[in-house]
C-alpha cells in the first residue's frame, strides 16, 4: 500500500522549486508568449497558482474536515491574478508562490492524515468529492500548469526552430493537438 498523502505532498513540495529553477531571472523573450492562442504566459500561470494557494485547495480541504458534505465549497476565481498581479514581477510571483506553498503544506500536515482521505465534501458543480480526489487534483493541477509553462516557453521560439518544428510535439500542440507525432 502506498502512502498517498506523503507522495502527493512530495509532488506539491517540488512545484515551486521547479518553476523557480525554470523561470527566475530568465529573459522576457522566453516568457512573453502564451501557451496557446488566448492562453496564459508563465507569469499568469504562477499568479493563478498563487490564487489557488490563497483560495482553493487548502480552504476546500478545511471545509471537508470541518463540515463534510453539509457545506459546499466556495467558488474559485481562476482569473483573480490578472488584476492583482499586474504590477508584480515574475520573480516576485515565484517568491510569493514558494512562500504560500510552504505555508499550505505545513497547514496540510497538521490537518489531514491518511485516515481522512475518504472524507467527502460538496463541489458546487461536480457534486460529492473525496479529500483524496481533491489532493490528487491539486498535484495534477500543478503538473498541468507546469506543462503549460513549458509550452509557453517553447512557443516563444516557435518561429526560430524552423523546419525542426515538425519533430517538436510541444509546438505542434499549439497549432493542432491531433498533429502530435505518435
Backbone as a printed PyTorch tensor [residue, N CA C, xyz], in Angstrom:
tensor([[[  0.8420,  -1.1840,   0.0000],
         [  0.0000,   0.0000,   0.0000],
         [  0.8910,   1.2510,   0.0000]],

        [[  0.5010,   2.2190,  -0.7860],
         [  1.3000,   3.4330,  -0.8810],
         [  0.8730,   4.4330,   0.1910]],

        [[  1.7330,   5.3740,   0.4140],
         [  1.4350,   6.4690,   1.3310],
         [  1.0050,   7.6580,   0.4750]],

        [[ -0.2720,   7.6520,   0.0910],
         [ -0.8080,   8.6520,  -0.8320],
         [ -0.4990,  10.0730,  -0.3790]],

        [[ -0.7240,  10.3490,   0.8730],
         [ -0.5530,  11.7050,   1.3750],
         [  0.9040,  12.1600,   1.2630]],

        [[  1.8320,  11.3170,   1.6550],
         [  3.2570,  11.6770,   1.5700],
         [  3.6920,  11.8420,   0.1160]],

        [[  3.2470,  10.9510,  -0.7470],
         [  3.6320,  11.0240,  -2.1600],
         [  3.0590,  12.2740,  -2.8300]],

        [[  1.8150,  12.5800,  -2.5230],
         [  1.1710,  13.7630,  -3.1050],
         [  1.8260,  15.0320,  -2.5850]],

        [[  2.1050,  15.0560,  -1.3010],
         [  2.7740,  16.2120,  -0.7070],
         [  4.1550,  16.4130,  -1.3340]],

        [[  4.8400,  15.3350,  -1.6210],
         [  6.1550,  15.4200,  -2.2560],
         [  6.0660,  16.1140,  -3.6180]],

        [[  5.0610,  15.7690,  -4.4140],
         [  4.8770,  16.4370,  -5.7080],
         [  4.5790,  17.9180,  -5.4890]],

        [[  3.6680,  18.2080,  -4.5560],
         [  3.2910,  19.5980,  -4.2850],
         [  4.4790,  20.4170,  -3.7840]],

        [[  5.3490,  19.8080,  -3.0150],
         [  6.5220,  20.4940,  -2.4780],
         [  7.5090,  20.8660,  -3.5980]],

        [[  7.5510,  20.0740,  -4.6550],
         [  8.5130,  20.2790,  -5.7290],
         [  8.1500,  21.4150,  -6.6840]],

        [[  6.8750,  21.6750,  -6.8540],
         [  6.4340,  22.6230,  -7.8850],
         [  7.0740,  23.9970,  -7.7720]],

        [[  7.1030,  24.6410,  -6.6030],
         [  7.7270,  25.9680,  -6.5580],
         [  9.1980,  25.9610,  -6.9750]],

        [[  9.9230,  24.9150,  -6.5900],
         [ 11.3430,  24.8260,  -6.9590],
         [ 11.4960,  24.6390,  -8.4690]],

        [[ 10.6880,  23.7670,  -9.0490],
         [ 10.7540,  23.5480, -10.4930],
         [ 10.5080,  24.8590, -11.2250]],

        [[  9.4620,  25.5680, -10.8340],
         [  9.1390,  26.8310, -11.5080],
         [ 10.2040,  27.8920, -11.2570]],

        [[ 10.7110,  27.9540, -10.0420],
         [ 11.7710,  28.9260,  -9.7490],
         [ 13.0160,  28.6200, -10.5750]],

        [[ 13.4310,  27.3480, -10.6100],
         [ 14.6170,  26.9710, -11.3760],
         [ 14.4380,  27.2570, -12.8610]],

        [[ 13.2320,  27.0860, -13.3570],
         [ 12.9550,  27.2980, -14.7670],
         [ 12.8330,  28.7720, -15.1400]],

        [[ 12.2220,  29.5700, -14.2650],
         [ 11.8060,  30.9160, -14.6550],
         [ 12.5520,  32.0760, -13.9900]],

        [[ 13.1020,  31.8860, -12.8200],
         [ 13.7040,  33.0220, -12.0960],
         [ 14.8490,  33.6270, -12.9030]],

        [[ 14.7510,  34.9200, -13.1160],
         [ 15.8140,  35.6620, -13.7820],
         [ 15.9120,  35.4390, -15.2760]],

        [[ 15.0260,  34.6740, -15.8460],
         [ 15.1030,  34.3830, -17.2810],
         [ 14.6790,  35.6000, -18.0950]],

        [[ 15.2370,  35.7380, -19.2600],
         [ 14.9210,  36.8490, -20.1470],
         [ 13.4510,  36.7920, -20.5680]],

        [[ 12.8420,  37.9600, -20.6770],
         [ 11.4320,  38.0460, -21.0560],
         [ 11.1460,  37.4160, -22.4160]],

        [[ 12.1450,  37.2990, -23.2770],
         [ 11.9410,  36.6750, -24.5880],
         [ 11.4230,  35.2480, -24.4540]],

        [[ 11.6960,  34.5970, -23.3210],
         [ 11.2500,  33.2330, -23.0980],
         [  9.8920,  33.1600, -22.3900]],

        [[  9.3970,  34.2700, -21.8670],
         [  8.1780,  34.2090, -21.0460],
         [  7.0610,  35.1320, -21.5190]],

        [[  7.2110,  35.7590, -22.6580],
         [  6.2230,  36.7480, -23.1090],
         [  5.1660,  36.1700, -24.0450]],

        [[  5.1620,  34.8630, -24.2390],
         [  4.2300,  34.2150, -25.1530],
         [  3.2940,  33.2970, -24.3670]],

        [[  2.0000,  33.3020, -24.7030],
         [  1.1000,  32.3410, -24.0450],
         [  1.3120,  30.9340, -24.6010]],

        [[  0.8320,  29.9530, -23.8660],
         [  0.9710,  28.5530, -24.2910],
         [  0.2050,  28.2660, -25.5760]],

        [[ -0.9640,  28.8570, -25.7220],
         [ -1.7900,  28.7320, -26.9240],
         [ -2.4400,  30.0940, -27.1700]],

        [[ -3.0190,  30.2550, -28.3320],
         [ -3.7380,  31.4930, -28.6410],
         [ -4.7800,  31.7640, -27.5630]],

        [[ -4.7070,  32.9270, -26.9310],
         [ -5.6320,  33.2830, -25.8640],
         [ -5.3080,  32.6440, -24.5240]],

        [[ -4.1980,  31.9150, -24.4490],
         [ -3.8070,  31.2280, -23.2170],
         [ -3.0230,  32.1290, -22.2780]],

        [[ -2.2480,  31.5070, -21.4130],
         [ -1.5200,  32.2280, -20.3810],
         [ -0.0190,  32.2020, -20.6150]],

        [[  0.6150,  33.3060, -20.2620],
         [  2.0650,  33.3770, -20.1830],
         [  2.4880,  32.7740, -18.8470]],

        [[  3.7700,  32.4300, -18.6990],
         [  4.2180,  31.8550, -17.4320],
         [  3.8540,  32.6880, -16.1990]],

        [[  3.9200,  34.0020, -16.2950],
         [  3.5770,  34.8240, -15.1270],
         [  2.1100,  34.6580, -14.7370]],

        [[  1.2420,  34.4560, -15.7310],
         [ -0.1730,  34.2010, -15.4430],
         [ -0.3430,  32.8730, -14.7160]],

        [[  0.4150,  31.8750, -15.1550],
         [  0.3380,  30.5630, -14.5160],
         [  0.7430,  30.6670, -13.0510]],

        [[  1.8640,  31.3340, -12.7800],
         [  2.3360,  31.4550, -11.3950],
         [  1.3210,  32.2600, -10.5800]],

        [[  0.7740,  33.3270, -11.1570],
         [ -0.2510,  34.0970, -10.4600],
         [ -1.4790,  33.2560, -10.1430]],

        [[ -1.8820,  32.4230, -11.0810],
         [ -3.0260,  31.5330, -10.8620],
         [ -2.7180,  30.5220,  -9.7560]],

        [[ -1.5090,  29.9920,  -9.7380],
         [ -1.1260,  29.0510,  -8.6830],
         [ -1.1420,  29.7430,  -7.3130]],

        [[ -0.7690,  31.0080,  -7.2780],
         [ -0.8560,  31.7800,  -6.0320],
         [ -2.3230,  31.8830,  -5.6000]],

        [[ -3.1970,  32.1790,  -6.5400],
         [ -4.6310,  32.2620,  -6.2140],
         [ -5.1280,  30.9430,  -5.6410]],

        [[ -4.6750,  29.8410,  -6.2090],
         [ -5.0960,  28.5300,  -5.7080],
         [ -4.5900,  28.3020,  -4.2830]],

        [[ -3.4100,  28.8150,  -3.9620],
         [ -2.9040,  28.7010,  -2.5890],
         [ -3.7470,  29.5430,  -1.6380]],

        [[ -4.1650,  30.6970,  -2.0880],
         [ -4.9170,  31.6150,  -1.2340],
         [ -6.3670,  31.1880,  -1.0370]],

        [[ -6.9930,  30.6410,  -2.0730],
         [ -8.4520,  30.4890,  -2.0460],
         [ -9.0020,  29.1520,  -2.5210]],

        [[ -8.1770,  28.1380,  -2.7070],
         [ -8.7340,  26.9320,  -3.2920],
         [ -8.4790,  25.6920,  -2.4440]],

        [[ -7.4100,  25.0010,  -2.7000],
         [ -7.2420,  23.6380,  -2.1910],
         [ -7.2630,  23.5210,  -0.6690]],

        [[ -6.5130,  24.3370,   0.0280],
         [ -6.4960,  24.2210,   1.4900],
         [ -7.8210,  24.6550,   2.0960]],

        [[ -8.4490,  25.6780,   1.5330],
         [ -9.7680,  26.0780,   2.0350],
         [-10.7700,  24.9420,   1.8650]],

        [[-10.6920,  24.2600,   0.7400],
         [-11.6180,  23.1610,   0.4820],
         [-11.2990,  21.9570,   1.3680]],

        [[-10.0280,  21.6800,   1.5820],
         [ -9.6520,  20.5870,   2.4900],
         [-10.1790,  20.8810,   3.8960]],

        [[-10.0050,  22.1120,   4.3410],
         [-10.5020,  22.5040,   5.6590],
         [-12.0160,  22.3490,   5.7300]],

        [[-12.7030,  22.7160,   4.6580],
         [-14.1640,  22.6160,   4.6440],
         [-14.6040,  21.1530,   4.7290]],

        [[-13.8920,  20.2520,   4.0480],
         [-14.2270,  18.8240,   4.1440],
         [-14.0370,  18.3450,   5.5770]],

        [[-12.9160,  18.7070,   6.1950],
         [-12.6400,  18.2770,   7.5720],
         [-13.6830,  18.8420,   8.5350]],

        [[-14.0120,  20.1190,   8.3770],
         [-14.9210,  20.7870,   9.3210],
         [-16.4000,  20.4990,   9.0840]],

        [[-16.8020,  20.3620,   7.8160],
         [-18.2310,  20.3220,   7.5070],
         [-18.6790,  19.1320,   6.6640]],

        [[-17.7330,  18.3650,   6.1400],
         [-18.1210,  17.2420,   5.2930],
         [-18.9800,  17.6930,   4.1340]],

        [[-20.0970,  17.0240,   3.9390],
         [-20.9940,  17.3660,   2.8290],
         [-22.0870,  18.3610,   3.2290]],

        [[-22.0120,  18.8900,   4.4430],
         [-23.0380,  19.8310,   4.9100],
         [-22.9080,  21.2360,   4.3330]],

        [[-21.7080,  21.6000,   3.8970],
         [-21.4730,  22.9610,   3.4060],
         [-20.6410,  22.8990,   2.1260]],

        [[-21.2390,  23.2540,   0.9900],
         [-20.5000,  23.1880,  -0.2830],
         [-19.2980,  24.1380,  -0.2920]],

        [[-18.3320,  23.8300,  -1.1580],
         [-17.1560,  24.6910,  -1.3390],
         [-17.5840,  26.0450,  -1.8790]],

        [[-16.7870,  27.0490,  -1.5680],
         [-16.9350,  28.3590,  -2.1880],
         [-16.4250,  28.2720,  -3.6250]],

        [[-16.8630,  29.1780,  -4.4730],
         [-16.3430,  29.2470,  -5.8420],
         [-14.8840,  29.6880,  -5.8370]],

        [[-14.2100,  29.4500,  -6.9360],
         [-12.8030,  29.8370,  -7.0790],
         [-12.6580,  30.7080,  -8.3150]],

        [[-12.0990,  31.9040,  -8.1360],
         [-11.8800,  32.8270,  -9.2370],
         [-10.5610,  32.4840,  -9.9200]],

        [[-10.6380,  31.7900, -11.0420],
         [ -9.4430,  31.3650, -11.7800],
         [ -8.6520,  32.5330, -12.3430]],

        [[ -9.2480,  33.7070, -12.3960],
         [ -8.5940,  34.8520, -13.0170],
         [ -8.2750,  35.9710, -12.0190]],

        [[ -8.2910,  35.6790, -10.7420],
         [ -8.0160,  36.6960,  -9.7170],
         [ -6.6330,  37.3180,  -9.8840]],

        [[ -5.7100,  36.5760, -10.4440],
         [ -4.3280,  37.0450, -10.6050],
         [ -4.2030,  38.1990, -11.5980]],

        [[ -5.1100,  38.2940, -12.5440],
         [ -4.9600,  39.2560, -13.6410],
         [ -4.8070,  40.6780, -13.1050]],

        [[ -5.7540,  41.1420, -12.3220],
         [ -5.6540,  42.4950, -11.7630],
         [ -4.6980,  42.5440, -10.5750]],

        [[ -4.7680,  41.5450,  -9.7230],
         [ -3.9500,  41.5320,  -8.5080],
         [ -2.4550,  41.6220,  -8.8120]],

        [[ -2.0010,  40.9460,  -9.8470],
         [ -0.5660,  40.8270, -10.1020],
         [ -0.0490,  41.6960, -11.2390]],

        [[ -0.8580,  42.6390, -11.6930],
         [ -0.4990,  43.4250, -12.8690],
         [  0.8520,  44.1260, -12.7280]],

        [[  1.1960,  44.5700, -11.5560],
         [  2.4420,  45.3200, -11.3410],
         [  3.5350,  44.4930, -10.6680]],

        [[  3.3500,  43.1870, -10.5890],
         [  4.2840,  42.3170,  -9.8830],
         [  5.1950,  41.6210, -10.8780]],

        [[  6.4830,  41.5560, -10.5830],
         [  7.4120,  40.8840, -11.4800],
         [  7.2650,  39.3690, -11.3620]],

        [[  7.7250,  38.6730, -12.3700],
         [  7.6890,  37.2120, -12.3380],
         [  8.5080,  36.6810, -11.1710]],

        [[  9.6680,  37.2640, -10.9250],
         [ 10.4850,  36.8070,  -9.7950],
         [  9.7650,  37.0080,  -8.4600]],

        [[  9.0390,  38.1070,  -8.3140],
         [  8.2690,  38.3300,  -7.0910],
         [  7.1400,  37.3120,  -6.9570]],

        [[  6.5160,  36.9870,  -8.0770],
         [  5.4510,  35.9860,  -8.0600],
         [  6.0000,  34.6180,  -7.6560]],

        [[  7.1460,  34.2540,  -8.1820],
         [  7.7650,  32.9720,  -7.8360],
         [  8.0730,  32.9050,  -6.3430]],

        [[  8.5820,  33.9930,  -5.8040],
         [  8.9000,  34.0310,  -4.3680],
         [  7.6280,  33.9040,  -3.5290]],

        [[  6.5940,  34.6100,  -3.9300],
         [  5.3200,  34.5690,  -3.1960],
         [  4.7050,  33.1660,  -3.2560]],

        [[  4.7460,  32.5430,  -4.4310],
         [  4.2090,  31.2010,  -4.5780],
         [  4.9530,  30.2100,  -3.6720]],

        [[  6.2540,  30.3040,  -3.6590],
         [  7.0470,  29.4010,  -2.8200],
         [  6.6900,  29.5690,  -1.3380]],

        [[  6.5430,  30.8110,  -0.9080],
         [  6.1780,  31.0870,   0.4910],
         [  4.8020,  30.5100,   0.8140]],

        [[  3.8250,  30.8020,  -0.0370],
         [  2.4630,  30.3370,   0.2140],
         [  2.3590,  28.8170,   0.1720]],

        [[  3.0610,  28.1980,  -0.7600],
         [  3.0070,  26.7390,  -0.8340],
         [  3.5930,  26.1160,   0.4300]],

        [[  4.6840,  26.6780,   0.9330],
         [  5.2470,  26.1780,   2.1830],
         [  4.2500,  26.2630,   3.3210]],

        [[  3.5480,  27.3830,   3.3960],
         [  2.5210,  27.5540,   4.4330],
         [  1.3810,  26.5510,   4.2450]],

        [[  0.9720,  26.3420,   3.0070],
         [ -0.1160,  25.4000,   2.7320],
         [  0.2670,  23.9870,   3.1390]],

        [[  1.4850,  23.5870,   2.8190],
         [  1.9110,  22.2260,   3.1420],
         [  2.0640,  22.0260,   4.6470]],

        [[  2.5020,  23.0610,   5.3450],
         [  2.5740,  22.9730,   6.8040],
         [  1.1640,  22.8410,   7.3800]],

        [[  0.2400,  23.5970,   6.8430],
         [ -1.1580,  23.5230,   7.2900],
         [ -1.7520,  22.1570,   6.9710]],

        [[ -1.4760,  21.6470,   5.7810],
         [ -1.9750,  20.3390,   5.3790],
         [ -1.4740,  19.2470,   6.3230]],

        [[ -0.1920,  19.3060,   6.6710],
         [  0.4020,  18.2900,   7.5510],
         [ -0.2860,  18.2690,   8.9140]],

        [[ -0.7220,  19.4190,   9.3820],
         [ -1.3920,  19.4880,  10.6750],
         [ -2.8880,  19.2010,  10.6160]],

        [[ -3.4270,  19.1110,   9.4090],
         [ -4.8770,  18.9820,   9.2440],
         [ -5.3200,  17.5920,   8.8130]],

        [[ -4.5670,  16.9790,   7.9200],
         [ -5.0310,  15.7760,   7.2340],
         [ -4.1080,  14.6010,   7.5160]],

        [[ -4.7170,  13.4370,   7.7360],
         [ -3.9700,  12.1850,   7.8350],
         [ -4.5340,  11.2170,   6.8010]],

        [[ -3.8500,  10.1040,   6.6000],
         [ -4.3090,   9.0880,   5.6500],
         [ -5.7410,   8.6410,   5.9610]],

        [[ -6.1110,   8.6360,   7.2190],
         [ -7.4510,   8.1740,   7.5960],
         [ -8.5490,   9.1600,   7.1850]],

        [[ -8.1750,  10.3800,   6.8310],
         [ -9.1500,  11.3950,   6.4140],
         [ -9.4520,  11.3690,   4.9200]],

        [[ -8.6670,  10.6370,   4.1360],
         [ -8.7030,  10.7700,   2.6810],
         [-10.0340,  10.3900,   2.0360]],

        [[-10.8180,   9.5650,   2.6810],
         [-12.1120,   9.1950,   2.1050],
         [-13.2570,  10.0800,   2.5920]],

        [[-12.9370,  11.0710,   3.3970],
         [-13.9640,  12.0230,   3.8300],
         [-14.4590,  12.7910,   2.6080]],

        [[-15.7130,  13.2090,   2.6680],
         [-16.3550,  13.8020,   1.4990],
         [-16.7540,  15.2590,   1.7260]],

        [[-16.7650,  15.9770,   0.6130],
         [-17.2450,  17.3400,   0.5800],
         [-18.1060,  17.5290,  -0.6580]],

        [[-18.6280,  18.7430,  -0.8130],
         [-19.5010,  19.0350,  -1.9520],
         [-18.9070,  20.1650,  -2.7890]],

        [[-18.6030,  19.8450,  -4.0430],
         [-18.1720,  20.8520,  -5.0160],
         [-19.4430,  21.4290,  -5.6500]],

        [[-19.5160,  22.7460,  -5.8640],
         [-20.7600,  23.3490,  -6.3540],
         [-21.1620,  22.8900,  -7.7590]],

        [[-20.2250,  22.3800,  -8.5520],
         [-20.5390,  21.9190,  -9.9040],
         [-20.4010,  20.4050, -10.0330]],

        [[-19.3440,  19.8520,  -9.4520],
         [-19.0290,  18.4370,  -9.6280],
         [-19.7750,  17.5280,  -8.6710]],

        [[-20.3270,  18.0920,  -7.6170],
         [-21.0450,  17.2860,  -6.6320],
         [-20.1150,  16.7340,  -5.5700]],

        [[-20.4300,  15.5490,  -5.0990],
         [-19.6780,  14.9520,  -3.9860],
         [-18.2830,  14.5200,  -4.4480]],

        [[-17.2870,  14.9000,  -3.6670],
         [-15.8870,  14.5600,  -3.9410],
         [-15.2300,  14.1330,  -2.6340]],

        [[-14.1350,  13.3880,  -2.7500],
         [-13.3980,  12.9920,  -1.5510],
         [-12.1860,  13.8930,  -1.3620]],

        [[-11.6700,  13.8850,  -0.1580],
         [-10.4480,  14.6220,   0.1410],
         [ -9.2880,  14.0750,  -0.6910]],

        [[ -9.2440,  12.7550,  -0.8890],
         [ -8.2130,  12.1430,  -1.7340],
         [ -8.2750,  12.7290,  -3.1530]],

        [[ -9.4750,  12.8310,  -3.7000],
         [ -9.6400,  13.3830,  -5.0470],
         [ -9.1970,  14.8420,  -5.1030]],

        [[ -9.5390,  15.5940,  -4.0720],
         [ -9.1300,  16.9920,  -4.0100],
         [ -7.6090,  17.1150,  -4.0120]],

        [[ -6.9380,  16.3210,  -3.1820],
         [ -5.4800,  16.4110,  -3.0850],
         [ -4.8010,  15.9130,  -4.3590]],

        [[ -5.3300,  14.8540,  -4.9560],
         [ -4.7800,  14.3820,  -6.2290],
         [ -4.9480,  15.4530,  -7.3070]],

        [[ -6.1070,  16.1020,  -7.3100],
         [ -6.3580,  17.1700,  -8.2800],
         [ -5.3860,  18.3240,  -8.0810]],

        [[ -5.0780,  18.6510,  -6.8340],
         [ -4.1230,  19.7250,  -6.5390],
         [ -2.7650,  19.3980,  -7.1640]],

        [[ -2.2830,  18.1820,  -6.9830],
         [ -0.9840,  17.7980,  -7.5410],
         [ -1.0160,  17.7690,  -9.0700]],

        [[ -2.0760,  17.2160,  -9.6420],
         [ -2.1720,  17.1550, -11.0990],
         [ -2.3730,  18.5570, -11.6790]],

        [[ -3.0690,  19.4100, -10.9590],
         [ -3.2160,  20.8210, -11.3530],
         [ -1.8330,  21.4700, -11.4740]],

        [[ -0.9670,  21.2030, -10.5120],
         [  0.4140,  21.7060, -10.5880],
         [  1.1050,  21.1940, -11.8460]],

        [[  0.9800,  19.9050, -12.1090],
         [  1.6400,  19.3170, -13.2770],
         [  1.0850,  19.9070, -14.5710]],

        [[ -0.2230,  20.0870, -14.6120],
         [ -0.8670,  20.6650, -15.7910],
         [ -0.3280,  22.0680, -16.0660]],

        [[ -0.2550,  22.8770, -15.0340],
         [  0.2060,  24.2480, -15.2340],
         [  1.7140,  24.3250, -15.4550]],

        [[  2.4640,  23.3980, -14.9090],
         [  3.8940,  23.3550, -15.2030],
         [  4.0990,  23.0290, -16.6800]],

        [[  3.3260,  22.0870, -17.1990],
         [  3.3770,  21.7790, -18.6310],
         [  2.9890,  23.0040, -19.4620]],

        [[  2.0410,  23.7780, -18.9730],
         [  1.6110,  24.9900, -19.6650],
         [  2.7610,  25.9950, -19.7490]],

        [[  3.5480,  26.1030, -18.6870],
         [  4.7140,  26.9910, -18.7010],
         [  5.7120,  26.5300, -19.7550]],

        [[  5.9900,  25.2350, -19.7830],
         [  6.9090,  24.7030, -20.7890],
         [  6.3950,  25.0010, -22.1960]],

        [[  5.0980,  24.8210, -22.4240],
         [  4.5160,  25.0730, -23.7400],
         [  4.6340,  26.5440, -24.1290]],

        [[  4.4140,  27.4350, -23.1770],
         [  4.5400,  28.8670, -23.4590],
         [  5.9810,  29.2210, -23.8090]],

        [[  6.9150,  28.6750, -23.0400],
         [  8.3240,  28.9630, -23.3160],
         [  8.7280,  28.4190, -24.6900]],

        [[  8.2920,  27.2110, -25.0140],
         [  8.5980,  26.6490, -26.3350],
         [  7.9630,  27.5080, -27.4240]],

        [[  6.7340,  27.9300, -27.1880],
         [  6.0370,  28.7590, -28.1650],
         [  6.7100,  30.0860, -28.4210]],

        [[  7.4470,  30.5700, -27.4440],
         [  8.1320,  31.8530, -27.6310],
         [  9.2240,  31.7560, -28.6950]],

        [[  9.6160,  30.5350, -29.0270],
         [ 10.6480,  30.3470, -30.0580],
         [ 10.1560,  29.4500, -31.1990]],

        [[  8.8440,  29.4170, -31.3620],
         [  8.2130,  28.6240, -32.4150],
         [  8.8340,  28.9050, -33.7770]],

        [[  8.8910,  30.1540, -34.1660],
         [  9.4130,  30.5100, -35.4880],
         [ 10.9120,  30.2680, -35.6010]],

        [[ 11.6070,  30.3250, -34.4890],
         [ 13.0660,  30.1970, -34.5170],
         [ 13.5520,  28.7820, -34.8230]],

        [[ 12.7320,  27.7660, -34.5780],
         [ 13.1910,  26.3930, -34.7900],
         [ 13.1440,  25.9730, -36.2500]],

        [[ 12.4970,  26.7720, -37.0680],
         [ 12.4540,  26.4760, -38.4960],
         [ 11.8310,  25.1340, -38.8080]],

        [[ 12.4250,  24.3900, -39.7400],
         [ 11.8150,  23.1360, -40.1850],
         [ 11.7870,  22.0400, -39.1200]],

        [[ 12.5460,  22.1790, -38.0330],
         [ 12.5170,  21.1680, -36.9760],
         [ 11.1790,  21.1390, -36.2360]],

        [[ 10.3530,  22.1280, -36.4560],
         [  9.0630,  22.1660, -35.7710],
         [  8.2790,  20.8710, -35.9720]],

        [[  8.4070,  20.2320, -37.1410],
         [  7.6530,  19.0020, -37.4140],
         [  8.0070,  17.8790, -36.4420]],

        [[  9.1340,  18.0060, -35.7270],
         [  9.5750,  16.9960, -34.7700],
         [  9.3290,  17.3920, -33.3170]],

        [[  8.7000,  18.5250, -33.1030],
         [  8.5530,  19.0670, -31.7500],
         [  7.0790,  19.1150, -31.3540]],

        [[  6.6420,  18.0300, -30.7190],
         [  5.2460,  17.9170, -30.3350],
         [  4.7430,  19.0750, -29.5000]],

        [[  5.6060,  19.6380, -28.6620],
         [  5.1970,  20.7470, -27.8010],
         [  4.7560,  21.9490, -28.6310]],

        [[  5.3540,  22.1160, -29.8220],
         [  4.9510,  23.2110, -30.7080],
         [  3.7620,  22.8070, -31.5810]],

        [[  3.7240,  21.5720, -31.9860],
         [  2.6140,  21.1140, -32.8230],
         [  1.2910,  21.1800, -32.0810]],

        [[  1.3120,  20.9320, -30.7690],
         [  0.0910,  21.0070, -29.9650],
         [ -0.5150,  22.4110, -29.9950]],

        [[  0.3340,  23.4080, -30.1390],
         [ -0.1500,  24.7900, -30.1810],
         [ -1.0360,  25.0080, -31.4070]],

        [[ -0.7030,  24.3430, -32.5090],
         [ -1.4370,  24.5240, -33.7600],
         [ -2.5880,  23.5400, -33.9190]],

        [[ -2.3350,  22.2690, -33.5530],
         [ -3.3340,  21.2120, -33.7520],
         [ -2.9690,  20.0310, -32.8690]],

        [[ -3.6680,  19.8470, -31.7560],
         [ -3.3260,  18.7390, -30.8500],
         [ -3.3150,  17.3740, -31.5270]],

        [[ -4.0890,  17.1920, -32.5740],
         [ -4.1310,  15.8980, -33.2720],
         [ -2.8940,  15.6700, -34.1180]],

        [[ -2.0850,  16.7110, -34.3500],
         [ -0.9220,  16.6000, -35.2270],
         [  0.3350,  16.1090, -34.5040]],

        [[  0.2430,  15.8670, -33.2280],
         [  1.4140,  15.4630, -32.4560],
         [  1.8590,  14.0760, -32.9130]],

        [[  3.1510,  13.9370, -33.2790],
         [  3.6260,  12.6200, -33.7190],
         [  3.5170,  11.5860, -32.6050]],

        [[  3.1510,  10.3540, -32.9890],
         [  2.9750,   9.2680, -32.0260],
         [  4.2600,   8.7570, -31.5370]]])
